[in-house]
């Protein structure tokens, strides 16, 4: 396995970890907001932040996929 493959594997594991942490953060935000009575504006801002994290994960995953495809094609 080359160093480039090792880097892509580490990046993939990092993306998986970030997406799981973001999902748990979203669940935690929903629970805390309902329990503590946070306003809709605060909830919307926090949910927008979590959505931005998920968008970053998708963009990075597509970038990794394209990198692997270019390696396969030569």
C-alpha positions in Angstrom: 0.0 0.0 0.0 1.5 3.4 -1.0 1.7 6.4 1.2 -1.0 8.1 -0.9 -3.4 5.2 -0.2 -2.6 5.4 3.5 -3.4 9.1 3.5 -6.7 8.6 1.7 -7.6 5.9 4.2 -6.8 8.2 7.1 -8.8 10.9 5.5 -11.8 8.5 5.0 -11.7 7.5 8.7 -11.5 11.1 9.7 -14.6 12.0 7.6 -16.5 9.1 9.1 -15.6 10.2 12.6 -16.6 13.8 11.8 -19.9 12.8 10.4 -20.7 10.6 13.4 -19.7 13.3 15.9 -21.8 15.8 13.9 -24.8 13.5 14.0 -24.5 13.0 17.8 -24.1 16.8 18.1 -27.3 17.3 16.2 -29.1 14.9 18.5 -27.6 16.6 21.5 -28.6 20.1 20.2 -32.2 18.9 19.6 -32.4 17.4 23.1 -30.8 20.4 24.8 -33.0 22.8 22.9 -36.2 21.0 23.8 -35.1 20.6 27.4 -33.9 24.1 28.0 -36.4 25.9 25.8 -34.0 27.5 23.4 -35.6 29.9 20.9 -36.1 29.0 17.2 -33.4 31.4 16.1 -30.7 29.8 18.3 -31.8 26.3 17.2 -31.8 27.3 13.6 -28.3 28.8 13.9 -26.9 25.6 15.6 -28.6 23.4 13.1 -27.2 25.5 10.2 -23.7 24.9 11.8 -24.3 21.1 11.8 -25.5 21.3 8.2 -22.4 23.1 7.2 -20.3 20.3 8.8 -22.3 17.7 6.8 -21.8 19.7 3.6 -18.0 19.8 4.3 -18.0 16.0 4.8 -19.9 15.5 1.5 -17.5 17.8 -0.4 -14.4 16.1 1.0 -15.9 12.6 0.3 -16.4 13.6 -3.4 -12.9 15.0 -3.5 -11.5 11.8 -2.2 -13.6 9.7 -4.6 -12.3 11.8 -7.5 -8.7 11.3 -6.4 -9.2 7.6 -6.2 -10.8 7.5 -9.7 -8.0 9.5 -11.2 -5.5 7.1 -9.7 -7.4 4.1 -11.2 -7.6 5.8 -14.7 -3.9 6.4 -14.7 
